């Protein structure tokens, strides 16, 4: 297990290095003027001499590979540079908003999988009955609707027409420490996130339980007098937990990506909003750090999923030098 973990960590480091290299080159080769992000409209009134000095100040006058070498050297020391847009250290800007993303993403993650487990069990227990068909129909419809469209409809109904819920921000001005106010601001973003992911994972749970219910040991349990509900809770649910835990782990990037989009729609101050701003304004240093943070989360979540599976399910092991991965299909 130690060797597996060390090998995964080494692979993550290599992948993070490659990711940083790709993001660095693509961001600098993309069209746009990073000086406008730093100097605003004043850049349009700059003379050629002033413009050259500005480029030199930001270190953009050197070849890209030299710029990358300097950036990676400073990053290794914990210096990620300053944000062109905010004129502050990148890490200090992220520290101001990352908690908002953790709260929104964390709550949506918990509610989504708690709801998916309940929904999957309930649908499996009522397979092919009317209530199961209704849930499947509603779930298929809601999971097919784009999140931004659902968000706009909710904003129109509850924010514009009824005026009962706020449609932007993480809290009202002056109410940063007001828990009730924060909860009210979270309602619409949370609803959009949960609706967008709930049935997708609930359907997976339902199918995994139904697969288990068709195994021979279930028939034996029923012969012994156990009810369908008892079989599901005592046997099937226990057997699908490795797959469910893996599903939770590898879905973290999926939930995170949805959180980023919803933050932008609701003008919610978080990492997602910073990602869009850094890409829009060519805020290179900010974009680099945010891309690496997201990449690290994706890599670590996948690594943890594989390690957990090998630990809790003895059926998952090395076969012919390769790792057997469970399928959710």
N, C-alpha and C positions, 0 to 999 in steps of 0.2 A: 504494500500500500504506500509506503514512504517513497519507493522508487517511482511509482505511478504519479504521485503528487509532484515530486521533483521534476519529472519529465513534462508534466502538464504546465508547471510554472515556467520551465524553460521555453516551451512552445508559446506560451502567452507573451513572454518577453520578446521573442522573435516577431510574433504577430503584431505587437504594439509598435515595435521599431518600424516594421514595414508600413503599418497604418500611418504613422507619423510622417514617414517619407512621402507617401502618396498624397496625403492631405496637404503637406507643405508645398509640394510642387504644383498640384492642381490649383490651390488657392492663389498662388502667385502668377500662374499662367492664365488664369481666368480674366476676362475683360473687366475693366473698371479702374478707378483711380483711388488707391488707398489714402492719398493725401487729402481727398475730400472728406474722408471719415475723420481725419485728425484736425484739419484746419477749417472744415466747413466751406461756406461760400467764399471765404477769403482766398482760397486757392485760385479762384478765377481771376483775381486781381494781382496775382504774383508775377513778377518778372521772371525771365528765364534763370537769372542768377539766384533769385530767392527760391525758386522751385528746386534748383539743384542742391541748395543748402538744406532745404526741407527733406529732400530724398536722402541726403547724406545723414541727416540727423536721425532718421528712422532706420538707417542701415539698409536701404533698398537699392543702393547704387552698385552693390557687389553682385557677382554671379550667384545664381540660386544655390549651388552646392556649397559656396562659402557661407551664405546666409544660414543654410540648414546646419552646417557644422557649428556655427556660433550659437544657434538656437539650442541645439541638442546639448552642447557643452554647458550653457547656462541653465537649461532645464534640469540637467543632472544635479545642479547645485540648488535647485528649488526656485530658480529665477525664471519665470515664464514671460517676462516682459510686461509692458503696460498695454492697456486697452486703448486703441486709437480713438474710439468713440467717447469713452468715459474719462480718459486722461488719468487713469488710476491703475494700480497694479491689478493684473488680471485676477489673481486669486482673491483679492479683497472684494472685487465686484461679484464674483461667484459666491463668496461667503454671505453676501447680503441677501441672496435669493434662493440658494440651494435648499433651504429648509422648506420653502413653499412647495418646491417640486417633490421633496420627500414626503410631505404631508399628503398632497394630492395623489401622487403615484402610489404611495403606500396604502392609503385608504382604498383606492380603486382596486389595487392588487388583492387586498384582503377580502373586500366585498365581492369581487368577481369570482374568486375561487371558493369562497364559502357558499356563495349562491350557486355556482356551477356544480358543486358536490351535492347540494340539496336538490337542485333541479334534475341532475342526472339520475340520482337514486329514485326520486319520485317518478320520473318518466319511465325508468326501467321497471319499477314495481307495477306500473299501469300500462305496460307495453300494449300498443295497438288499440287501447281503449280511447274513448272520445277525448278525455282530458289530455292524454298523451299526444293525440293528433293536433289538438288545439295548441298545445305548448310548442310542438314542432313547427307548426305553421307560423305562429307568431315569432318564434325564434329565427326561423329562416328569413322572414321578412325584415326583422330588425337588424340581423347580422349582415344583410345585403345593402342596407341603407348607409351611405357614407356618413362618417361622424360629423363632418362639417355641416351637412345638410340637417341632421338631427339637432345640432347645436343652434343653427339659425332659426329653426322652427320653435325650439324652446325659448330662445331669446325673444322672438316675436310674441309668443303667447304669454310667458310669465314675466318678461321684462318690459315689453312695450305696451301690450294690450291690458294686461292685468296689473302690471307694476308692483308685483309682490316680491320679486327676487332681483337682486343685483345681477348685472350682466357682464361686469368687468372687475378686475382687481382682486386682490386676496383679502382685503379688508377696507373699511371706510376710512377716510382721512381722520387721523387722531385716535383710531380704535385698533391699533396694532396688537395690543395685548388683550383685546376683548374676544374671548373664546366664542361667544354666541355670534358675534358679528362675523368672525372667520368661518364658522360653520355655515352660516347663511350664504356666504360668498362661495362656499364649496359645493353647494347643492347642485346647481346646474352642470358644472364641469364633471362632477362625480357621476351624475345620471348619464351624461353622454358617454363617458368612459366605460361604465358598467354595461350599458345597453350594447355598446359596440363589441364587447368581448364575452359577455355572459353566456350566450347560447353556443358560441363556438366551442368553448371548453366544456359546457354542460353536455353538449352532444357527444363529445369524446368520452366523458365519464359514463354516459348512458350506454354507449356502444361497448365500452370495456366491461361493464357489468353484465350486459346481455351476452357477451362472449363467454364470460365465466359461468353464466347460468346454463349454458349449453354443454358444459363439461360433464364427464361421467360422475364425478364426485357429488355434483348437485342432485343428480337423479338418485344416487344412493341416499343422500340426506333426506330427500323427499320421501323415499321408501321408509325411512326410519321414523317418519312422522313430523319432520320439521316443516313449518309453513314457508311460503315463498319469502315473506319478510324476514324470518329468522335466518334463512339461508343467505340472503343478501347481506344482512348486517353481521352475521357471525363468520361467514366464509368468503363470499364474493368481494365484499368491501375490503377485507384484509388483504386479499390477493391482488387487488388492483392498486393498492396504495403505493408500491414502488413506481408504477407507471404514472400515478397521479402526482407524486412528489417530483418526478422527472419533468412532467408536464409543467408544473408550477415553476420549476427552475429555469427551463429553457424558454419559457414564455416571458420571462422578465424583460428582455429587449423589446418584445412585442408590446407589452404594457407601457414600457418607457417611451417608445415611439408614439404611441397614442396619446400619452400625457403631453409630449412636446407639441403635438398638433393642437390639442385642446387648449393648452396654455396660450397659444398664439391667437386662437379664435376668441377666447374670452379676455384677452389682454391681461392674462394672469402672470404676475412677475415671477418667473422661475427660469430654470436652465433652458427650457424649450424656447422661451422668448429670446433669451440671449443667443441661442443657436441661430435663429432666423435673423436677428439683428447683425450678428457678426458676419454672416454670409452676405447679407444685403449691403453692408457698409464696408466690406473688405477689411474687417477688423481681424487681421491675420493672427495675432497672438491669442486673442479670445477664441477664435475658431479652432486653433490648434489644441488648446487645452480642453475645450468642450468635446471635440471629436475624440480625443484620447480618453476622456472620462467615459464617454458612451461606449467606445470600443472596449475598454477595460471591463465595464459592466457586462457586456455581451460575452467576452471571452471567459471571465470568471464564472458567470452563470452556467455556461456550457460545461466548463471544467467541473464545477460542483455537481452538476447533474450526472455526469459520468461516474464520478467518485461515489456519490450516494447510491447509485444503482448497483455498483459492484459490492458495496458494503451491505446493503439491506436485502438484496436478492441474490441468493447463491446460484440461481440459474443463469445469471449474467456473468460470463467469465470469458477468458481468452480461449478462442478456438482457432487453431491453425495460425496463431500469431496475431490474430485480429480480434478486435473487441466486438462483441455482439451487442447491438443497440436495439432496444425495444421499439416497436413501431406503434404509432397511434392511429394508423389507417384502419 
